[in-house]
Amino acid sequence: MKRTTLAPDLSLSRLVYGMWRLGDDPDTSPAHVQAKIDSCLAQGITTMDQADIYGGYTAEAILGAALKDAPALREQIEIVTKCDIVAPVGRYADARVKHYDTSAAHITASVEASLRDMATDRIDLLLIHRPDPLIDPDETGAALDGLIASGKVRAVGVSNFRPWDMDLLQSRMTARLVTNQIELSLMAHDAFVNGDMAYLHQHRIAPMAWSPLAGGQLAHAAPAGMREKLDTLGTDAGTDWSAVAIAWLLHHPVGIMPVMGTNSLDRIARISDALRVPMDRQTWYELYTLALGREVA
């Protein structure tokens, strides 16, 4: 599988396994989680995407239990995780309101909790999960630089940031922000024309794409004609519609890294089918036209 280099000593697999639903699986045993990771590794998918808030602040510990039980797996994967969302559940059950916290104290405490929960001594890529209206960029930037200097974090990036949010934080940092994880799919395609993708392309930043299958909307509420086209292209490639939807993202020259989340071992085993779906410019635009509901101007 192709890899994307984000920093001199860090690359991610082009396809990423998303663990936001890890705690929703009736079987969260170490053996079952290890089976998911093994299936990813068999396809060359080495990057695992987490966040402290996933599963009500439980998903990282579920992964950690699997890594404790099979410590050799840690050296075969890259761990991405996120922080700054404080929701009134789990460890933050006493919070009065859901909010964001990009203070140095919160980021540092979140990283320490993530390291402990995932039974690891380092996070390969730490993302600030959401833009914080109360961000002090000097404080946040220094905290992120300090975590890299300490060796606890190898690289940092952001998630759901707009270009100006990235510029603000980057202006106060020594380390480079290496990615922005944003919503991208055939149902969420504004980033291609609203300046988000142009900014990432300009700065040679490869984005990660969350919800690349639109959270089930492509399966049940796709625009007229889209599912039929996806099904036809999938059949022609010997796979299914979902692989085509991912291939559509992979075709963009910015180097999108789709984050695929599923608890089904069968579906996990087929994540890499997207890599063998032919995609050319006109096919890309055929799908884009269906997504827009009109031809391009």
C-alpha positions in Angstrom: 0.0 0.0 0.0 1.2 3.5 -0.8 2.1 5.6 2.2 2.0 9.3 2.9 4.9 11.0 4.5 3.8 13.7 7.0 7.1 14.4 8.7 10.7 13.3 8.1 10.3 10.3 10.4 6.6 9.7 10.1 4.5 8.2 7.4 0.9 6.9 7.4 -0.8 4.2 5.3 -2.9 5.8 2.6 -6.0 4.1 4.1 -6.6 4.5 7.8 -8.7 2.3 10.1 -11.0 4.5 12.3 -11.7 3.2 15.8 -14.5 5.6 16.8 -17.0 2.7 17.0 -14.7 0.3 18.8 -16.7 0.5 22.0 -20.0 -0.2 20.1 -19.0 -3.7 19.2 -20.5 -6.3 21.5 -17.1 -8.0 21.5 -14.4 -5.6 22.8 -12.1 -8.3 23.9 -8.3 -8.0 23.2 -8.5 -10.9 20.9 -11.2 -9.4 18.8 -9.5 -6.0 18.6 -6.3 -7.8 17.6 -8.2 -9.6 14.8 -9.3 -6.2 13.4 -5.7 -4.9 13.5 -4.3 -8.1 12.0 -6.8 -7.8 9.1 -5.7 -4.2 8.5 -2.0 -5.2 8.6 -2.6 -7.9 6.1 -3.7 -5.2 3.6 -0.9 -2.8 4.5 -3.2 -0.6 6.6 -0.9 0.3 9.5 -2.5 3.6 10.8 -5.2 3.5 13.6 -7.3 6.6 14.2 -8.5 7.3 17.7 -9.7 10.2 19.9 -9.9 10.5 23.6 -13.7 11.1 23.4 -14.5 8.0 21.3 -16.8 5.6 23.1 -17.4 8.2 25.8 -13.6 8.2 26.6 -13.4 4.4 26.5 -12.1 3.4 23.0 -8.5 4.2 23.7 -8.5 1.8 26.7 -10.1 -0.9 24.6 -7.2 -0.5 22.1 -4.7 -0.4 25.0 -6.0 -3.7 26.4 -5.3 -5.3 23.0 -1.8 -3.9 22.8 -1.0 -5.0 26.4 -2.1 -8.5 25.4 0.0 -8.4 22.2 2.7 -5.8 22.6 4.4 -6.6 19.3 1.5 -5.0 17.5 2.5 -1.6 18.8 5.6 -1.5 16.6 3.6 -2.4 13.5 1.1 0.5 13.7 0.9 4.2 13.9 -1.6 5.7 16.4 -3.4 8.9 15.7 -5.5 10.4 18.5 -7.2 13.7 19.2 -8.0 15.9 22.2 -9.8 19.1 23.3 -13.5 18.0 23.3 -14.8 17.9 26.9 -18.2 16.2 27.1 -20.1 15.5 30.3 -19.6 11.8 30.2 -17.0 9.3 31.5 -14.0 11.1 33.0 -15.7 14.5 32.5 -19.1 13.5 33.8 -19.1 16.5 36.2 -18.6 19.0 33.3 -21.6 21.5 33.3 -21.5 21.9 29.5 -19.9 20.3 26.5 -17.0 22.5 25.4 -13.5 22.6 23.9 -10.3 23.1 25.9 -7.1 23.9 24.2 -5.3 25.0 27.4 -1.8 23.7 27.9 -3.0 21.9 31.1 -5.8 20.1 29.4 -3.8 19.1 26.3 -1.0 17.8 28.5 -3.4 15.9 30.8 -5.2 14.4 27.8 -2.0 13.2 26.3 -1.0 11.6 29.6 -4.4 9.8 29.8 -4.1 8.7 26.2 -0.7 7.2 26.7 -1.8 5.4 29.8 -5.1 4.1 28.3 -3.4 2.9 25.1 -0.5 1.3 26.9 2.1 3.2 24.9 5.0 5.6 25.4 4.2 7.7 22.4 1.5 9.0 20.2 2.5 9.1 16.5 0.1 11.9 15.5 -1.9 14.1 17.9 -4.7 16.3 16.5 -6.6 19.1 18.1 -10.1 17.8 17.5 -12.1 21.0 17.0 -11.4 24.7 16.7 -11.7 26.4 20.1 -13.1 29.9 20.1 -11.2 30.5 23.3 -7.9 29.3 22.0 -4.8 31.1 23.2 -2.5 30.2 20.2 0.7 31.1 22.1 -0.2 28.7 25.0 -1.6 25.9 22.7 1.3 26.2 20.2 3.9 26.0 23.0 2.2 23.0 24.6 2.2 21.1 21.2 5.8 22.0 20.5 6.7 20.9 24.1 5.0 17.5 23.6 7.0 16.9 20.5 10.2 17.9 22.2 9.4 15.5 25.0 9.1 12.5 22.6 5.6 11.8 23.8 4.2 13.0 20.5 5.9 12.5 17.2 3.9 15.0 15.1 0.8 17.2 15.5 -2.0 18.3 13.3 -5.6 19.5 13.6 -9.1 18.3 12.8 -12.1 20.3 11.4 -10.1 23.5 11.2 -10.6 26.1 8.5 -7.6 27.7 6.8 -7.5 30.7 9.1 -7.7 28.5 12.2 -4.6 26.6 10.9 -2.7 29.8 10.1 -3.4 31.2 13.6 -2.1 28.1 15.4 0.8 27.5 13.0 2.0 31.1 13.4 2.7 30.4 17.1 4.5 27.0 16.6 7.9 25.8 15.6 6.7 22.3 14.6 4.7 22.0 11.4 1.0 21.1 11.5 1.1 18.0 9.3 -2.6 17.3 8.5 -6.2 18.5 8.9 -8.8 15.7 9.4 -12.0 17.0 7.8 -15.3 15.6 6.7 -15.0 14.5 3.0 -17.3 12.3 0.9 -19.5 12.4 -2.1 -22.2 13.8 0.3 -19.8 16.3 1.9 -17.8 17.9 -0.9 -17.8 21.6 -0.1 -14.1 21.5 0.8 -13.2 21.0 -2.8 -14.4 24.5 -3.7 -14.7 26.5 -0.5 -10.9 27.1 -0.1 -10.2 24.3 2.4 -8.7 21.9 -0.2 -6.9 24.7 -2.0 -5.2 25.8 1.2 -4.1 22.2 2.0 -2.8 21.8 -1.6 -1.0 25.1 -1.4 0.8 24.1 1.8 1.4 20.5 0.6 -0.6 19.2 3.5 -2.3 15.8 2.9 -5.8 15.8 4.6 -7.4 12.9 6.4 -11.1 12.3 5.6 -13.5 11.4 8.3 -16.9 9.8 7.4 -15.8 9.1 3.8 -19.0 7.1 3.2 -21.1 9.9 4.6 -22.2 8.0 7.8 -24.5 5.7 5.9 -26.2 8.4 3.8 -24.6 7.0 0.6 -26.1 3.6 1.5 -29.6 4.9 2.2 -30.0 8.5 1.0 -27.7 9.1 -2.0 -28.8 11.6 -4.6 -30.8 10.2 -7.6 -28.7 8.0 -9.8 -25.6 8.0 -7.6 -26.0 4.6 -6.0 -26.8 3.1 -9.4 -23.6 4.6 -10.8 -21.6 3.5 -7.8 -23.0 0.0 -8.0 -22.2 -0.3 -11.7 -18.6 0.9 -11.2 -18.2 -1.4 -8.2 -19.4 -4.5 -10.1 -17.1 -3.6 -13.1 -14.2 -3.6 -10.6 -15.2 -6.8 -8.9 -16.1 -5.0 -5.6 -18.9 -2.9 -4.3 -20.2 0.7 -4.2 -18.3 1.7 -1.1 -14.9 0.9 -2.6 -15.8 3.3 -5.5 -16.8 6.1 -3.2 -13.4 5.8 -1.5 -11.6 5.5 -4.8 -13.2 8.8 -5.7 -11.5 10.5 -2.8 -8.2 8.7 -3.4 -8.1 10.1 -7.0 -7.7 13.7 -5.8 -4.1 14.8 -6.2 -3.8 16.4 -2.7 -3.4 12.9 -1.3 -6.5 12.3 0.8 -6.3 9.6 3.5 -9.8 8.2 4.1 -10.5 7.0 7.6 -12.6 3.9 7.4 -14.5 2.9 10.5 -16.4 -0.5 10.9 -16.5 -3.3 13.4 -17.3 -5.9 10.8 -14.3 -8.2 10.2 -15.6 -8.9 6.7 -15.8 -5.2 5.8 -12.4 -4.5 7.4 -10.9 -7.2 5.1 -12.3 -5.4 2.1 -11.2 -1.8 2.9 -8.3 -2.0 0.4 -10.6 -2.9 -2.4 -10.7 0.9 -3.1 -7.2 0.7 -4.4 -8.1 -1.4 -7.3 -11.1 0.6 -8.6 -10.2 2.5 -11.8 -10.9 6.2 -11.6 -10.2 8.8 -14.3 -11.1 12.4 -14.6 -14.4 11.9 -16.4 -15.6 9.2 -14.0 -14.6 11.5 -11.1 -16.7 14.2 -12.6 -19.6 11.9 -13.4 -19.9 11.1 -9.7 -19.3 14.8 -8.7 -22.1 15.8 -11.1 -24.4 13.4 -9.4 -23.3 14.7 -6.0 -24.0 18.3 -7.0 -27.4 17.4 -8.6 -26.4 19.4 -11.7 -23.6 19.6 -14.2 -20.7 21.9 -13.4 -21.1 25.4 -14.8 
